[in-house]
Amino acid sequence: MVECGFDSQRVHQRTVSRYLNRNGFYMRQARKKGLLNDKDKRLRLSYAREMTRVLRDHPDYYTNHVAFYLDAVSFVHKNDPRKAAIQPKSRVWRKKGEGLAVTAKGSKTLAGGRRLHVLAAIAWGKGIILSKVYDKMNGDFFAEFVQNNFNLCFGKAGPKTGRKRLFVMDNDPCQTSKKAMLALTQIECNLHRIPPRSPDINPIENVFHLVKKILHREAIEKNITKESFDAFKTRVLRCLNTFKITTIDKTIGSMPKRIEEIRSSRGKRSKY
């Protein structure tokens, strides 16, 4: 209101809030995913239309064709986890499904505390089949990671429909580098590509969100007011490795609904 020159004596703040609400803006929790531009929406819509056709012939595509879903995640270590858990989350005026900032990746000492980097994979009916701590993501590291871990992941995921060994991950440049793609070719597996800036098409993102909520709730319930980085690491890995398989199956099973929502909204972010 100050920025726009509104006189608070003549225009009440509630009047401005109602006007923002009518135009779809609410004081929502801040998000750290980038805004979608027109190109992003076109790519997402194209993907959703293609997958709609695939799902007509193979309704179990995401559960019985894709072997596993892979992604990297960072957990922020706090010396006083309980205090961090009870602090109110930052909120901003934004529309539903839209973000306002882009995260920085790859640093272990980003603002807010030291970070624990984990590469994890989930599979239908198997739960979390991999959780590996790493220090720095780059093409060389990920190529070696593929060679050392992917055959084991496909084995743990169990036999799937079709001849291709399929998996899903995001479009991190380190994970789609020439060296990484060569490593994937050497072990004869195939990447199911999803559009950029589309965390709602990789269900493991939802699992990470739930794990972080569990960690916060645990810090409050157990009154954890002091925790070393090693103790935090142990707690994170335990939470990941004991995550409910039924919840993961429900998350993966929602993929057809996600595709339909993206298609019907013409590429916009889904509620997932």
C-alpha positions as CSV (number, residue, x, y, z in Angstrom):
1,M,0.0,0.0,0.0
2,V,2.9,2.4,0.8
3,E,4.6,1.4,-2.4
4,C,1.5,2.3,-4.4
5,G,0.8,5.5,-2.6
6,F,-2.4,4.4,-0.8
7,D,-3.5,6.5,2.1
8,S,-4.2,4.1,5.0
9,Q,-6.7,6.6,6.4
10,R,-8.8,6.5,3.2
11,V,-8.2,2.9,2.0
12,H,-8.4,0.2,4.6
13,Q,-6.0,-2.7,4.5
14,R,-8.9,-5.2,4.4
15,T,-10.2,-3.5,1.2
16,V,-6.9,-4.1,-0.5
17,S,-6.9,-7.7,0.8
18,R,-10.3,-8.4,-0.6
19,Y,-9.3,-7.0,-4.0
20,L,-6.2,-9.2,-4.0
21,N,-8.3,-12.3,-3.0
22,R,-10.8,-11.6,-5.9
23,N,-7.8,-11.8,-8.3
24,G,-6.6,-15.1,-6.9
25,F,-3.9,-13.8,-4.5
26,Y,-3.7,-15.0,-0.9
27,M,-1.1,-14.8,1.9
28,R,0.3,-18.3,1.3
29,Q,3.3,-20.1,2.5
30,A,6.4,-19.1,0.4
31,R,7.6,-21.6,-2.1
32,K,11.1,-22.2,-3.4
33,K,10.3,-23.4,-6.9
34,G,10.6,-21.2,-9.9
35,L,7.7,-19.5,-11.7
36,L,6.5,-21.2,-14.9
37,N,7.0,-19.2,-18.1
38,D,4.9,-19.8,-21.3
39,K,7.4,-22.2,-22.7
40,D,7.3,-24.3,-19.5
41,K,3.6,-24.5,-19.7
42,R,3.6,-25.5,-23.3
43,L,6.1,-28.3,-22.6
44,R,4.0,-29.5,-19.6
45,L,0.9,-29.5,-21.6
46,S,2.5,-31.4,-24.4
47,Y,3.8,-34.0,-21.9
48,A,0.4,-34.3,-20.3
49,R,-1.3,-34.9,-23.7
50,E,1.3,-37.5,-24.7
51,M,0.9,-39.3,-21.3
52,T,-2.9,-39.2,-21.6
53,R,-2.5,-41.3,-24.8
54,V,-0.1,-43.7,-23.1
55,L,-2.3,-44.1,-20.1
56,R,-5.3,-45.1,-22.3
57,D,-3.4,-48.2,-23.4
58,H,-1.4,-48.7,-20.2
59,P,-3.3,-47.3,-17.1
60,D,-0.6,-48.9,-14.9
61,Y,2.3,-47.1,-16.7
62,Y,3.5,-45.2,-13.6
63,T,3.2,-48.2,-11.3
64,N,4.2,-51.2,-13.4
65,H,6.3,-49.7,-16.3
66,V,8.4,-47.2,-14.4
67,A,10.8,-49.1,-12.1
68,F,11.7,-46.2,-9.7
69,Y,11.7,-42.4,-9.2
70,L,15.0,-40.8,-8.3
71,D,15.8,-37.3,-6.9
72,A,18.3,-35.5,-4.8
73,V,17.2,-33.6,-1.7
74,S,18.8,-31.4,1.0
75,F,17.9,-31.4,4.6
76,V,18.9,-28.3,6.7
77,H,20.7,-29.0,10.0
78,K,19.8,-26.8,12.9
79,N,21.5,-26.9,16.3
80,D,18.1,-26.5,17.9
81,P,15.6,-28.5,15.8
82,R,12.7,-27.8,18.1
83,K,13.0,-24.1,17.8
84,A,13.3,-24.3,14.0
85,A,10.2,-26.5,13.9
86,I,7.9,-24.3,15.9
87,Q,8.9,-21.1,14.0
88,P,6.2,-19.8,11.7
89,K,6.8,-20.3,8.0
90,S,7.4,-17.3,5.8
91,R,4.3,-16.2,3.8
92,V,3.9,-14.1,0.7
93,W,1.1,-12.9,-1.5
94,R,0.9,-15.3,-4.4
95,K,-1.6,-17.3,-6.5
96,K,-2.3,-20.9,-5.8
97,G,0.3,-23.3,-7.3
98,E,2.8,-20.5,-8.1
99,G,6.2,-20.0,-6.6
100,L,8.2,-16.8,-6.2
101,A,11.8,-17.7,-5.8
102,V,14.3,-20.2,-7.2
103,T,16.5,-22.3,-5.0
104,A,20.3,-22.5,-5.3
105,K,21.6,-26.1,-5.4
106,G,24.9,-27.9,-4.8
107,S,26.2,-25.9,-1.9
108,K,26.7,-27.5,1.5
109,T,26.8,-24.2,3.4
110,L,23.8,-22.3,2.0
111,A,22.1,-19.7,4.3
112,G,20.1,-21.3,7.0
113,G,22.5,-24.0,8.2
114,R,24.7,-26.9,7.0
115,R,22.9,-29.2,4.6
116,L,22.7,-32.9,4.4
117,H,22.5,-34.0,0.7
118,V,20.8,-37.3,-0.1
119,L,20.1,-39.1,-3.3
120,A,17.0,-41.3,-2.9
121,A,14.8,-43.6,-5.0
122,I,11.2,-44.9,-4.5
123,A,9.5,-47.8,-6.2
124,W,5.8,-49.0,-6.3
125,G,5.2,-51.7,-3.7
126,K,8.8,-51.4,-2.4
127,G,9.0,-48.0,-0.7
128,I,12.3,-46.3,-0.5
129,I,14.8,-48.6,-2.2
130,L,17.9,-46.3,-2.0
131,S,19.1,-43.4,0.2
132,K,22.7,-42.3,-0.3
133,V,24.4,-39.3,1.3
134,Y,26.7,-37.3,-1.0
135,D,28.8,-34.2,-0.7
136,K,28.7,-32.5,-4.2
137,M,26.7,-33.2,-7.3
138,N,28.5,-33.1,-10.6
139,G,28.6,-35.1,-13.9
140,D,31.5,-37.4,-12.8
141,F,29.9,-38.2,-9.4
142,F,26.5,-39.0,-10.9
143,A,28.0,-41.2,-13.7
144,E,29.8,-43.2,-11.0
145,F,26.6,-43.3,-8.9
146,V,24.7,-44.8,-11.9
147,Q,27.3,-47.5,-12.4
148,N,27.4,-48.4,-8.7
149,N,23.7,-48.2,-7.8
150,F,21.3,-48.4,-10.7
151,N,21.4,-52.2,-11.3
152,L,20.7,-52.7,-7.6
153,C,17.8,-50.2,-7.8
154,F,16.3,-52.1,-10.8
155,G,16.7,-55.3,-8.9
156,K,15.0,-54.0,-5.8
157,A,12.2,-52.5,-7.8
158,G,11.4,-56.0,-9.1
159,P,10.3,-57.0,-12.6
160,K,8.2,-54.5,-14.6
161,T,6.0,-54.6,-17.7
162,G,7.8,-54.0,-21.0
163,R,11.4,-54.4,-22.1
164,K,12.7,-51.0,-21.3
165,R,14.3,-50.4,-17.8
166,L,12.6,-47.1,-17.1
167,F,13.2,-44.6,-14.3
168,V,12.2,-41.0,-13.6
169,M,14.3,-38.1,-12.4
170,D,14.3,-34.3,-12.9
171,N,16.4,-32.3,-15.3
172,D,19.4,-31.4,-13.2
173,P,22.2,-30.6,-15.6
174,C,24.6,-32.7,-13.6
175,Q,22.3,-35.7,-13.8
176,T,21.7,-35.3,-17.6
177,S,25.3,-34.5,-18.6
178,K,27.0,-36.5,-21.4
179,K,28.9,-38.6,-18.9
180,A,25.7,-39.4,-17.0
181,M,23.8,-40.3,-20.2
182,L,26.7,-42.5,-21.3
183,A,26.6,-44.4,-18.0
184,L,22.9,-44.9,-18.4
185,T,23.5,-46.3,-21.9
186,Q,26.2,-48.7,-20.6
187,I,23.9,-50.3,-18.1
188,E,21.0,-50.4,-20.6
189,C,18.4,-48.3,-18.9
190,N,16.2,-45.5,-20.1
191,L,15.3,-42.1,-18.6
192,H,11.6,-41.2,-18.7
193,R,12.0,-37.5,-19.2
194,I,9.7,-35.0,-17.5
195,P,9.4,-31.3,-18.4
196,P,11.7,-28.8,-16.5
197,R,10.4,-27.2,-13.3
198,S,7.9,-29.9,-12.8
199,P,8.3,-31.3,-9.3
200,D,4.6,-32.2,-9.4
201,I,5.3,-34.9,-12.0
202,N,8.0,-36.6,-9.8
203,P,6.1,-38.1,-6.8
204,I,9.3,-38.5,-4.8
205,E,9.2,-34.7,-4.2
206,N,6.0,-35.3,-2.2
207,V,7.7,-38.0,-0.1
208,F,10.6,-35.6,0.7
209,H,8.0,-33.0,1.8
210,L,6.4,-35.5,4.1
211,V,9.7,-36.6,5.5
212,K,10.6,-33.0,6.4
213,K,7.3,-32.6,8.2
214,I,7.9,-35.9,10.1
215,L,11.3,-34.6,11.2
216,H,9.8,-31.3,12.4
217,R,7.1,-33.1,14.3
218,E,9.6,-35.5,15.9
219,A,11.8,-32.5,17.0
220,I,8.7,-31.0,18.8
221,E,7.4,-34.2,20.3
222,K,10.8,-35.5,21.6
223,N,11.8,-31.9,22.6
224,I,15.1,-32.1,20.6
225,T,16.7,-28.8,21.6
226,K,20.3,-29.8,20.7
227,E,21.5,-32.0,17.9
228,S,24.9,-32.6,16.2
229,F,25.2,-32.9,12.5
230,D,26.0,-36.7,12.8
231,A,22.9,-37.2,15.0
232,F,20.8,-35.3,12.5
233,K,22.1,-37.4,9.6
234,T,21.2,-40.6,11.5
235,R,17.7,-39.3,12.2
236,V,17.1,-38.3,8.6
237,L,18.2,-41.6,7.2
238,R,16.2,-43.5,9.7
239,C,13.1,-41.5,8.8
240,L,13.7,-42.1,5.1
241,N,14.3,-45.8,5.4
242,T,11.2,-46.4,7.6
243,F,8.8,-44.3,5.5
244,K,5.5,-46.1,5.0
245,I,5.3,-48.1,1.7
246,T,1.5,-47.5,1.6
247,T,2.0,-43.7,1.5
248,I,4.5,-44.0,-1.3
249,D,2.2,-46.2,-3.3
250,K,-0.7,-43.7,-2.8
251,T,1.6,-40.9,-4.0
252,I,2.8,-42.8,-7.1
253,G,-0.8,-44.0,-7.8
254,S,-1.9,-40.4,-8.1
255,M,0.1,-39.8,-11.3
256,P,-2.8,-40.2,-13.7
257,K,-4.8,-37.6,-11.7
258,R,-1.8,-35.2,-11.9
259,I,-1.5,-35.7,-15.6
260,E,-5.3,-34.9,-16.1
261,E,-5.0,-31.8,-13.9
262,I,-2.0,-30.5,-15.9
263,R,-3.8,-31.2,-19.2
264,S,-7.1,-29.6,-18.1
265,S,-5.3,-26.5,-16.8
266,R,-3.2,-26.2,-20.0
267,G,0.2,-26.7,-18.3
268,K,-0.2,-24.8,-15.1
269,R,1.0,-26.2,-11.8
270,S,-1.2,-28.9,-10.2
271,K,-2.2,-29.0,-6.5
272,Y,0.4,-31.7,-6.0
